Amino acid sequence: MLVVVGSLVAALWGALHLHTLLLGTVAFLFFADFLKSKRPKNYPPGPWCLPFLGSFFHLDLEKTHLALKQYVKKYGNIVSMDLAYSSAVLVTGLPLIKEVLTHTDQNYMNRPLSPIRNRVFSKRGLIMSNGQIWKEQRRFTLTTLRNFGLGKKSLEERIQEEAYHLAIIAEEKGQPFNPHFKINNAVSNIICSIIFGERFDYQDAEFQELLRLLDEVTHLETSLMCQHPDKTASSFDEENLILSTLDLFFAGTETTSTTLRWGLLYMALYPEVQEKVHAEIDTVVGQGQQPSLVNRESMPYTNAVIHEVQRMGNIVPLNVPREVSVDTALDEYHLPKGTMILTNLTALHRDPTEWATPDTFNPEHFLKNGQFKKRESFLPFSLGKRACLGEQLARAELFLFFSSLLQKFTFKPPENKKLSLKVRMGLTLSPESYSICAIPRA
């Protein structure tokens, strides 16, 4: 009997001991998280957060822009958030965004090493590297791109050639089709022709597999690549060459391809706008030759439509993050070293004080007296030294591909089918998969 009682007491004590240990461990983790997320003096205000979850529990990922809009309304143009793995500050409004991206960009030059971005891109290459590695790779890439034709007639001819091949969508014979991979093929081939010296046939199996994998990476929510420690003082090694090439391939394909898909979707939804683009192309270019960059200045409406597609598509809504490299002050607030900075391009591109109809597709936003008008509050390529390296290439591709497609086709929704502007969340904001009809123009 005593043996049984002793065994029960021992078991009870063991259970209590384990229970106490678990409670103590949980309490310690919560306390550690509290210390980690404790805000320093004069830190920007923001929503309260839960341990480990940060501010995420506030957000509906499909309506993040609405939640951020409420944050700005409640807390002001500098809002602090806890992203579970990092402290972040959301910066809203053109003056503050320009201050972060250009005026004091040395203080905000670095990229943060957030878990997902670091594991996808590594901290080498072009996109997420910092310091000497980034400087060397940026200088080398700019020089190489210029040597390979950036800004020259030869590169324009490559884009025109690919636009000619993209006319393969005529094979759909006006029936509904998904333009995603055809557009991806065309845009990817421009980068391939620059980096590898050749384009690939749209039916090439290895090329299709590469694009499929790229599409998966774009909508990644878990890590694919491991972090790599710095190995040498110089960044000119095989690993950096591979990562920089992948960065170019990703950045040079996904953003332009997604913008073009938004463009075709908006044309199908706004036939009156599409008719005006057709009319301008017919007047300036005609049907006997391909559109050229020299035509762009004479095609203000088409140029305005492309810019409005970028504004409404808003494919990188919070820009590529920056990181505070030294303790600094922004407006009246103290930002400690290591704070992630998110510049609110969504609010900038939908600011009612800047845009007449901020939530409506309206090419007139970029027109004045019939001429194209640049807008200071339009920053799809960011600003400063860490702005998009391929902006010049992207602008050329968008104009030539878009105008070539509209020269040859009228885009319409499938019969008895309603198209949607719903967004697919990922590393960029892309339209949900859709099908349209490309009707050849006479």
N, C-alpha and C positions, 0 to 999 in steps of 0.2 A: 504493500500500500504506500509506504513512504517513498519507495522507488518511483511509483507512478506519479505521486504528488510532486516529487522533485523534478521529474521529467517535464511535467506541465509548467511548473514555475520557470524552469530553464527555457522552455519553448516560448513562454510569454515574455520573459526578459529579452530573449533574442529578437522577437518580433518588435518589441518596444524599442530596442536598440537600433534595429534597422529603420524603423519608422522615424526615430529621432535623427538618425544619420541623413535620411532622405530629406526631412524637413530642414535640417541644417544646411544641406547642400543647396536646396532650392532658395532658402533665405540668403545664402551667400551670393548665389548667382544674381538674384534680384538686386542685392545691395551693390554688387560690382557693376551691374548694368546702370543702376541709378548714378553711381559715381562717374561712369563713362559718359552718361548723357546729361550730367549736370551742366547747366548753362553758365558761362562766365559772366562777370559783371558787364553791363551795358551791351548784352547780346540781343540781337533782333528778337522781337516777340513772335510767337507762333502757336499752333494748336498743341494741346497736351498730347502726350504719347504714352503708349503702354510698353512695359519692359519687353525687349526682344522684337516686338512688332513695330515699334516706332510710331510714325504717323500713318502707316499704311492702312490701318483698320478704318480710317476715315474715308478712304478713297474707293470709289467705284471705278475700276480700271477702264471701263468703257466710257466714263464721263469724267475723267480726271480733270479736263479743262474747266468744267463747271465747279468742281471742288476748289481748284486753285484760284478761280475767279472769286469765290467766296472768301478764301484766305486773304487775298489782296484787299478785298472790300473791308474786312474786319481788322486786319493787322497792319495794312499799309504796303508800300512798294518793296519793302525788304522783310521777308518772312522766313523764320527759321523752321526747319522740319527735321525730324529724326527718321532716317531711312533704314533703321535697324542696324545696318553695318557701318553707318557714317552719319555725321552731322552735315546738314545741307542748308543752304540759304537760297531762297528764290528771289531773284532780282527782276523787278518789273518797271517798265517805263523807259522811253528812249534815252533820256539823259543819263540815268544810272547804268543802263546796259552799255552805252558808249563808254562810260567811265571805266567799267569793268573790262571791256573788250579792247579798248584802244588807249585811253588817257593814262591809265595806270596798269597797263596789261602786264608789266613785268611782275607785279604782285600777284597776278592771276594767270600766269603763263602755263603752269603745269596742268597735266591731266590727273584726275584722282585714280587711285588704284582700287576701285570698287571690285568686289569679287567677280561678278559676272563679266564686266567689261575687261577686267584684267585677264581672266581666263580665256575669253574669246579672242582678244587681240594680243594678249601678252603685254608686257611693258616695254617691248622693243618695237621695231618697225616704225610706222609713220603716225598712226592715229593716237595711240596711247603712250608713246614714249615721252620722256622728259629730258631736260638738261642737254648735255653734250650729244647724246645719242640722237635726240630729236633734231638738234641743229645740223648735225652732219647729214642725217638722212633727208631732211628737208632740202638742204642746199644741193645735195646730190640728185634728188628726184626732180627738182625744178630744172637743173641743168640738163638732165637726161631727157626730160619731156620736151624741152626746147630743141634739143638735138634731134629728137624723133619727129619734130614737125609741129609742136604746139605753137599756134599763132601764125602758121604758114599755110600757104595754099595747098600744100600736099596733104595736110591733115583734113582740110575741108573736102578735098576730093575723096578721101577715104570714107568720110561720113556720107557724102553723096552716093558713093558706090553702094554702101550698106543700105541707104534709103531705097535705092533701086531694087536691091534684093528683098527688102521688106515688103515690096509690092506683091510678094508671094501670097499675101492674104486675099488677093483676087481669086485664088483657088477655092476659097470658101463659097464663091458664087452667091454672095449676098445672104447666106444662111448664118444663123447664130453661131458664134465661136468665141472662145476665151482668148483675148489678145495677150495674156500674160507672158507666155513663153516665147511667142514670136517677137514681141518687143524686147524681152530679155536677151534673146539671141542676137538681135541687131545691135543693141547697145553694148553687150559683152564683146562683140566682135571688134568694136572700135578699140577697146582696151587690149584685146588680143593682138590686133594689128600693130599697136604701139609697143607692147611688151614682148610679144613672141615673133613679130614680123610677119604674121599671116592671119587670115580670117578662117573660120570654120564653117563648113556646110551646116545648115540648120538641122539636117537629119543625122549628123555625126553622133554616134552613140556615146562616146567619151565626153564630148562637148555637152550633150544633154545631161549626162550624169553630173558633170561639174556644176551646171546651172541649177540642177535639182538640189544639190548639196548646199549651194550658195543660198537658195531660197529657204532651206531649213535653218541655216545659220541666222538669217535675217530675222526669223521669228523665234529665236532661241530663248528659252527661259531657264536653262541649266547650262553648266559649263561644258565646253568641248576640249579646250586646250589647257594644258598645265602652265603654271607660271614658270618662267625661266630666269634664274639669277643672272646678273651681269657677269660676263665671263672675261671680257678683255677691256682695255682702256679705249680701244677703237671700236666703232660700231660696224666697221666694214668686214663682216664675216658672213658665212653662208646662211646662218639662221636669220640675220637681219635682212639679207637679200630676199629670202623666201617670205618673211613676214611683211616686208615693205611691198613686195609684189602682190601678196594677198590683200593688203590694205588698199592698194591701188585698184585691184580688181573689184573688191567689194564696194569701195566708195565710188568708183567710176561706173559701176553698173547699177547698183540698187537704187540710188537716189534719182538718177536720170530716168531709169526704167519706170519707177513708181510714179514720177511726175508725169510721164507720157501716158501712163494708164489712167491717172486722174484726168488728164487732158481729154482723152477719147470719151471717158465717162461724162464729163461736163458737156462735151459737144453733143452727145446723144441726148442729154437732158435739156440742153438749151439750143434747139434747132435754129432760132432766130440769130443767135450769135454765130453759129456755124455757117449760116447763109452769108453773113457779112465777111467772114474769113474767106469763104469761097470766092466771093465777088472781088475781094482785094487781091487774092492770088491770081485770079483770071486777068485782072487789069494789069498787074505789075509783072507777073511771070508768064502767064499764059499756060498752054498745055504742051507746047513744043519743046520746052527745056526744063531742066530741074531747077528748083529754087536754089539760090546762092546767098552767101552772107552779104554780098553787095546789095541784095534786095531788101535787107532787113530795115534799113533806114527809110525805104519807100513803102514799108508795110507796117505803119504804126498800130493799126488795129490788131493785126495778127500778133505783133510783139506784146501788145497790151493784154491780149487773151492769155498768152503763155505766162506772163507775170501774174495775172489773176489766178490762173490754175495753181501756180506756186504758192500764192498767198492763201488760197482756200484749202489746198491740199495740206500745207503746213506739215510736211513729212518729218521734220525734226523739231517737234514742238517746244522742247526745252533746250535746244542747241546741244552740242557735244559738251559735257560738263568740263568746268575748269576747277582748279584747286588753289586755295590761298597758299602761297609759297612762303610768306613771312607774315607775322602778326601785322594787321593793317586796319584802317578805319574806312568805312564806306558810309557816306552821309554822316549820321550821328552815332553809328553803331560800331562796336569793336568786333572784328572777325579774326579769331585765332588761326594760326598756321594749321593747315590740314583740313580746313572747312571746305566742303564741296560747294561750288557755285553753279547754280542753274539760271540761265537767262531766259526769261519768259517770252519766247517768240510768239507763242499763241496769243497772249494778251496784246503784244505789239501789233500783230497782223490782224487783230480783231478790235482794235482800239476805236471806239466811236468818235473820239475827238480827232482821229487821223483819217478815218474812212467814212464816206457818206453812207454806205450801206454795209457795215462791217460783216454781217452774217449772211450776205447774199452775194452770189456770183455776179460780178459787175465789172466788165473790162474798162468802163469809163473811169474807174479809179486811177488808171494809168494813162489817161488822155486829157489833153487840154487844148482846146481849139483845134481838134483833129490831129494833133501831134502827140507823139509819145512823151510821157512825162515821168521822169525818175522820181521815186519816193524815198525819202530819208528813212521812213519807218518800215522799209522792206528789206529784211536781212536774212533771206533763206540760206545764204552762203556764209553767214556770220561776218565778223569784222576782225581787224588786227592781224598780227603775225600768224595766229593759229586759225585764220579763216581757211575756207576750203581751197586746197591747192589746185584743184581742177575746175575752178569756177569758169575760166575762159573756155575750156573744153566742154563743160556742161551746157553753157549758154549756146555754144555753136550746135551741139547735138540737139538740144531742145528745139531750136528754131528750124534746123534743116529736117529733122525727122517729122516734126509736127506739120510744117508747111508742105512737105512732100506727101504725107498721108492725106492731108486735107485737099491737096491738089488732085489726087486720084480718086478719093472716096467720099461718100456721105455716110456718116455713122448714125445709126438709128437703134432704138431698143428693139428687141425681138417682139413680134406680134403678140399682143395680149400679155406682155411681161412688163412689170414695173421695175425700173432700175433704182438702186438704192445708193445713198452716199455713206452708208455705214462703214466704219473704220475697222481695219484689222490691226491689232496692236502687235508691235514687235520692236526691233531696233529702229525702225521707221514706221510712220503711220501710212499704211497703204489701203486702197479700197478693198472691200471684201470681194472675193472672186465673183466675176460677172461675165456675162456673154452679151455681145452686141452684133449687129449686122453691118458689114462694110459693103455699101452699094457702089459699084464702079460708076464714076461720073462720065457722062458722054463727052 
